[in-house]
Amino acid sequence: MTILDSIILGAIQGLTEFIPVSSSGHLVIAREFLNINNSGGLAFDAVLHLATALAVLIYFRKEILDMIKTAIDWIMGREVKRESRILLLALILGTIPVVVVAFYFEKFFEEGIRDPLIVASALIAGSLVFWIAEKVAEKNRNLTIRKGLLAGVFQTLALIPGVSRSGITISGGLFMGFNRELATRFSFLLGFPIILGSGLKNLFDLGSDGLLIDLGASLVVGSVVAFVLGYFSIYWMLRYLKNHTLTLFVIYRIVLAVVIFLIVI
C-alpha cells in the first residue's frame, strides 16, 4: 500500500465515520474502484477506526471521564447522579447486542457481504430508515436504560457495510423520541466502545500476522488523517443536526447507490 492509498483511506474513514453515509461502505467502494488491495486490508481499516475512536475520546473527554468517575463511585458505594447512572447503564447495555452479533457472525460480516452491490442496497435501505425516523423526530424525550438497549439493537445493523453506524443509531434515537442533538451525541458515545474494541483487536491481529511492520508508515499516515478529519466530522455533525434534518444524507446515499449500480451492473 502506498502513502497516497493510506491518505485516501484515512480521509474516507475520518470524513464518513460520524456522518451517516457509512464509512465501511465507502472503504469497500474505494478499495474496489481504486484497486487499493493489500493483505491485512480489513485489519488496516479497523485500525483507521481506532484513530477515529481517539477522536471521540478527545472530543467527549468530559463525558467519558464523568462516566468513569460514575462507575468508580458506584462500585465504591458512593452516591452518583441519576442522569450519570442512566447514561452509563444505557451505554453498557446498548453495547451488548452488537458485541454478541459480531462475536457469532464475525466472518460473515467481514468477508461475506463486503460487495459493492450489497453496499448500494444497504445505502438505499438505510436511507429509507433515516427518512422514516425524521417523521418522529423532535419529541425531546429523556434517555432511559431501555432506550439505550434499543439503540444498541439498531447499532447491530451497522455491521452491514452501507448502513452507517452513526446514521442507524441516530435514527434509532429519533424513533425513541430523542431530539437530533441528543440522538447524535448518544450515537457517538455508543459507538465508541465498538470502534475502540474493533481497532485494538485488529491492531493485535496485524502484529501477530507480521503485517504491522509492513504497513508501518502507511498505517501511521492513514491514522493521523483519519483522526484529524474524524474530529472535524464530529464537530460539524453535532452543529449541523441542531438545525437540519438527515435529508441531505438521504439524497447523497441514494445518488451514490444509483451510481454504484450503474457502474457494477
C-alpha positions as CSV (number, residue, x, y, z in Angstrom):
1,M,0.0,0.0,0.0
2,T,1.3,3.4,-0.9
3,I,1.3,6.5,1.2
4,L,-1.3,8.1,-1.2
5,D,-3.5,5.0,-0.7
6,S,-3.3,5.3,3.0
7,I,-4.2,9.0,2.8
8,I,-7.2,8.3,0.7
9,L,-8.5,5.5,3.0
10,G,-7.7,7.6,6.1
11,A,-9.6,10.6,4.7
12,I,-12.6,8.4,3.8
13,Q,-12.7,6.9,7.3
14,G,-12.3,10.2,9.1
15,L,-14.9,12.0,7.0
16,T,-17.5,9.3,6.9
17,E,-17.3,7.6,10.3
18,F,-19.5,10.1,12.0
19,I,-21.5,11.4,9.0
20,P,-24.4,9.0,8.2
21,V,-23.1,7.7,4.9
22,S,-21.3,4.6,6.1
23,S,-17.5,4.6,6.5
24,S,-17.2,0.8,6.0
25,G,-19.3,1.0,2.8
26,H,-17.1,3.8,1.4
27,L,-14.0,1.9,2.3
28,V,-15.3,-1.2,0.4
29,I,-16.1,1.0,-2.6
30,A,-12.8,2.8,-2.5
31,R,-10.8,-0.5,-2.5
32,E,-13.0,-1.9,-5.3
33,F,-12.9,1.0,-7.7
34,L,-9.4,2.5,-6.9
35,N,-7.9,-1.0,-6.8
36,I,-6.5,-0.5,-3.4
37,N,-5.9,-4.0,-2.2
38,N,-3.4,-5.4,0.3
39,S,-3.0,-8.2,2.7
40,G,-4.4,-7.2,6.1
41,G,-6.8,-4.8,4.4
42,L,-9.6,-5.5,6.9
43,A,-7.3,-5.0,9.8
44,F,-5.9,-1.8,8.3
45,D,-9.5,-0.4,8.0
46,A,-10.1,-1.4,11.6
47,V,-7.0,0.5,12.8
48,L,-8.3,3.6,11.0
49,H,-11.4,3.1,13.1
50,L,-9.1,3.1,16.2
51,A,-7.9,6.6,15.1
52,T,-11.5,7.8,14.9
53,A,-12.2,6.3,18.3
54,L,-9.4,8.5,19.6
55,A,-11.2,11.5,18.1
56,V,-14.3,10.5,20.1
57,L,-12.3,10.1,23.2
58,I,-10.8,13.6,22.9
59,Y,-13.9,15.3,21.8
60,F,-16.1,13.8,24.5
61,R,-13.4,13.6,27.1
62,K,-15.5,15.3,29.8
63,E,-18.5,12.9,29.3
64,I,-16.2,9.9,29.2
65,L,-14.3,10.9,32.3
66,D,-17.6,11.5,34.1
67,M,-18.8,8.0,33.2
68,I,-15.5,6.5,34.5
69,K,-16.0,8.5,37.7
70,T,-19.6,7.4,38.0
71,A,-18.6,3.8,37.6
72,I,-15.9,4.0,40.3
73,D,-18.2,5.9,42.7
74,W,-21.0,3.4,42.1
75,I,-18.7,0.4,42.7
76,M,-17.4,2.0,45.9
77,G,-20.9,2.6,47.1
78,R,-20.8,6.4,46.8
79,E,-23.8,8.5,45.7
80,V,-24.0,9.1,42.0
81,K,-26.2,11.4,39.9
82,R,-29.3,9.7,38.5
83,E,-28.6,11.1,35.0
84,S,-25.0,9.8,35.0
85,R,-26.1,6.4,36.2
86,I,-28.7,6.1,33.5
87,L,-26.2,7.2,30.8
88,L,-23.6,4.7,32.0
89,L,-26.1,1.8,32.0
90,A,-27.6,2.8,28.7
91,L,-24.2,2.7,27.1
92,I,-23.2,-0.6,28.7
93,L,-26.4,-2.4,27.8
94,G,-26.5,-0.7,24.3
95,T,-23.1,-2.1,23.5
96,I,-24.0,-5.7,24.3
97,P,-26.2,-6.5,21.2
98,V,-23.5,-5.6,18.7
99,V,-20.8,-7.4,20.6
100,V,-22.9,-10.6,20.7
101,V,-23.8,-10.5,17.0
102,A,-20.3,-9.6,15.9
103,F,-18.8,-12.4,18.0
104,Y,-21.0,-15.1,16.4
105,F,-21.1,-13.8,12.9
106,E,-17.7,-12.1,12.6
107,K,-16.5,-13.9,9.4
108,F,-19.8,-13.4,7.7
109,F,-19.8,-9.6,8.2
110,E,-16.1,-9.2,7.4
111,E,-15.9,-11.4,4.3
112,G,-19.4,-12.5,3.2
113,I,-21.0,-9.1,2.5
114,R,-18.2,-6.8,1.5
115,D,-19.5,-6.3,-2.0
116,P,-20.4,-3.0,-3.8
117,L,-23.9,-4.3,-4.7
118,I,-24.6,-5.1,-1.1
119,V,-23.3,-1.7,-0.1
120,A,-25.5,0.0,-2.6
121,S,-28.6,-1.9,-1.4
122,A,-27.8,-1.0,2.2
123,L,-27.3,2.6,1.3
124,I,-30.9,2.7,0.0
125,A,-32.4,0.7,2.8
126,G,-30.6,2.8,5.4
127,S,-31.9,6.0,3.6
128,L,-35.5,4.7,4.0
129,V,-34.9,4.2,7.7
130,F,-33.5,7.7,8.1
131,W,-36.4,9.2,6.2
132,I,-39.0,7.4,8.4
133,A,-37.1,8.3,11.6
134,E,-37.3,12.0,10.7
135,K,-41.1,11.8,10.8
136,V,-40.9,11.1,14.5
137,A,-38.1,13.5,15.4
138,E,-38.1,16.5,17.8
139,K,-40.1,14.9,20.6
140,N,-37.3,15.7,23.1
141,R,-37.8,12.7,25.4
142,N,-35.3,11.8,28.0
143,L,-32.7,9.0,27.8
144,T,-33.6,5.8,29.6
145,I,-31.8,2.5,30.1
146,R,-34.3,0.7,27.9
147,K,-33.9,3.2,25.1
148,G,-30.1,2.7,25.3
149,L,-30.6,-1.0,24.9
150,L,-32.9,-0.4,21.9
151,A,-30.4,1.9,20.3
152,G,-27.8,-0.9,20.7
153,V,-30.1,-3.2,18.7
154,F,-30.2,-0.6,16.0
155,Q,-26.4,-0.5,16.1
156,T,-26.1,-4.2,15.1
157,L,-27.5,-3.3,11.7
158,A,-24.3,-1.1,11.1
159,L,-22.3,-4.3,10.8
160,I,-23.7,-4.4,7.2
161,P,-21.4,-2.2,5.0
162,G,-23.5,0.7,3.7
163,V,-25.9,1.1,6.6
164,S,-23.8,3.5,8.8
165,R,-23.3,3.2,12.5
166,S,-24.0,6.8,13.2
167,G,-26.9,7.0,10.9
168,I,-28.7,4.0,12.2
169,T,-28.2,4.8,15.9
170,I,-29.2,8.4,15.3
171,S,-32.3,7.1,13.6
172,G,-32.9,4.7,16.5
173,G,-32.8,7.7,18.9
174,L,-35.2,9.6,16.7
175,F,-37.6,6.7,16.7
176,M,-37.5,6.7,20.5
177,G,-38.4,10.4,20.6
178,F,-34.9,12.0,21.2
179,N,-34.2,15.3,19.5
180,R,-31.5,15.3,17.0
181,E,-28.8,16.7,19.3
182,L,-29.3,14.0,22.0
183,A,-29.6,11.3,19.4
184,T,-26.4,12.3,17.8
185,R,-24.4,12.7,21.0
186,F,-25.6,9.3,22.3
187,S,-24.9,7.7,18.9
188,F,-21.2,8.9,19.0
189,L,-20.8,7.7,22.6
190,L,-22.5,4.4,22.0
191,G,-20.2,3.7,19.0
192,F,-17.0,4.5,21.0
193,P,-16.5,1.1,22.7
194,I,-17.2,-0.8,19.5
195,I,-14.9,1.3,17.4
196,L,-12.2,1.1,20.1
197,G,-12.5,-2.6,20.7
198,S,-12.5,-3.5,16.9
199,G,-9.5,-1.3,16.4
200,L,-7.5,-2.8,19.3
201,K,-8.4,-6.3,18.2
202,N,-7.3,-5.8,14.7
203,L,-4.2,-3.9,15.7
204,F,-3.2,-7.1,17.7
205,D,-4.0,-9.2,14.6
206,L,-1.8,-7.0,12.4
207,G,1.1,-7.5,14.9
208,S,0.5,-11.3,15.2
209,D,0.5,-11.8,11.4
210,G,3.7,-9.7,11.0
211,L,1.8,-7.1,8.9
212,L,2.3,-4.3,11.3
213,I,5.9,-3.6,10.2
214,D,4.9,-3.9,6.5
215,L,2.2,-1.4,6.8
216,G,4.0,0.8,9.4
217,A,4.4,4.1,7.6
218,S,1.1,3.8,5.7
219,L,-0.7,2.9,8.9
220,V,0.6,5.9,10.8
221,V,-0.2,8.4,8.0
222,G,-3.7,7.0,7.4
223,S,-4.4,7.0,11.1
224,V,-3.4,10.7,11.5
225,V,-5.5,11.7,8.6
226,A,-8.5,9.7,10.0
227,F,-8.1,11.2,13.4
228,V,-7.9,14.8,12.2
229,L,-10.8,14.6,9.8
230,G,-12.8,12.4,12.3
231,Y,-12.6,15.1,15.0
232,F,-13.7,17.7,12.5
233,S,-16.6,15.5,11.4
234,I,-17.9,15.1,15.0
235,Y,-17.7,18.9,15.5
236,W,-19.5,19.6,12.2
237,M,-22.1,16.9,12.6
238,L,-23.3,17.9,16.0
239,R,-23.7,21.5,14.8
240,Y,-25.3,20.6,11.5
241,L,-28.1,18.5,13.1
242,K,-29.1,21.2,15.5
243,N,-30.9,23.0,12.7
244,H,-31.0,20.5,9.8
245,T,-32.5,17.1,9.1
246,L,-31.0,13.9,7.7
247,T,-32.4,14.7,4.3
248,L,-29.1,15.8,2.8
249,F,-27.5,12.4,3.7
250,V,-30.5,10.5,2.4
251,I,-30.2,12.2,-1.0
252,Y,-26.4,11.6,-1.1
253,R,-26.8,7.9,-0.2
254,I,-29.4,7.3,-2.9
255,V,-27.4,9.1,-5.6
256,L,-24.3,7.1,-4.6
257,A,-26.2,3.8,-4.6
258,V,-27.6,4.5,-8.1
259,V,-24.0,5.4,-9.4
260,I,-22.7,2.1,-7.9
261,F,-25.5,0.1,-9.6
262,L,-24.8,1.7,-12.9
263,I,-21.1,1.0,-12.7
264,V,-21.3,-2.5,-11.4
265,I,-24.3,-4.0,-13.2
